[in-house]
Amino acid sequence: QVQLQESGPGLVKPSQTLSLTCTVSGAPITTQYYYWSWIRQSPGKGLEWIGYIDYIGGAHVNPSLKSRTNISRDTSANQFTLQLGSVTPEDAAVYYCARLIRTYSSGIYYYPYDYWGQGAQVTVSS
């Protein structure tokens, strides 16, 4: 059974850096074709993909957030981390970590999310 759990401060001051960690159990984050993702949902908005770190440690980030986002991992702890700098109230959201998996069927590759964390509420306020 794969489980993901977000952890980190629920309150961040404007201009500071938001830091969240996702602890994974039940599957090594180095397993081939798993992509460990961060997604957020702001009040009244849809889901926004932030980025992921893949099974060999390569990070890929939403271009709109790239200048202030870092995604890293600690393979010994089976964790991956999101750092979002220079936060504003617009960054307040529920932040989810999730696993994206590459599957193949009938000549087509699919990339569904198959496991999610429960979400971490982050408020940005002084």
PyMOL commands that set and color helices and strands:
alter all, ss='L'
color gray80, all
select helices_A, chain A and resi 66-68+89-91
alter helices_A, ss='H'
color red, helices_A
select strands_A, chain A and resi 3-7+11-12+18-25+34-41+47-54+59-61+69-74+79-84+93-101+103-105+108-110+113-116+120-124
alter strands_A, ss='S'
color yellow, strands_A
deselect
rebuild
show_as cartoon
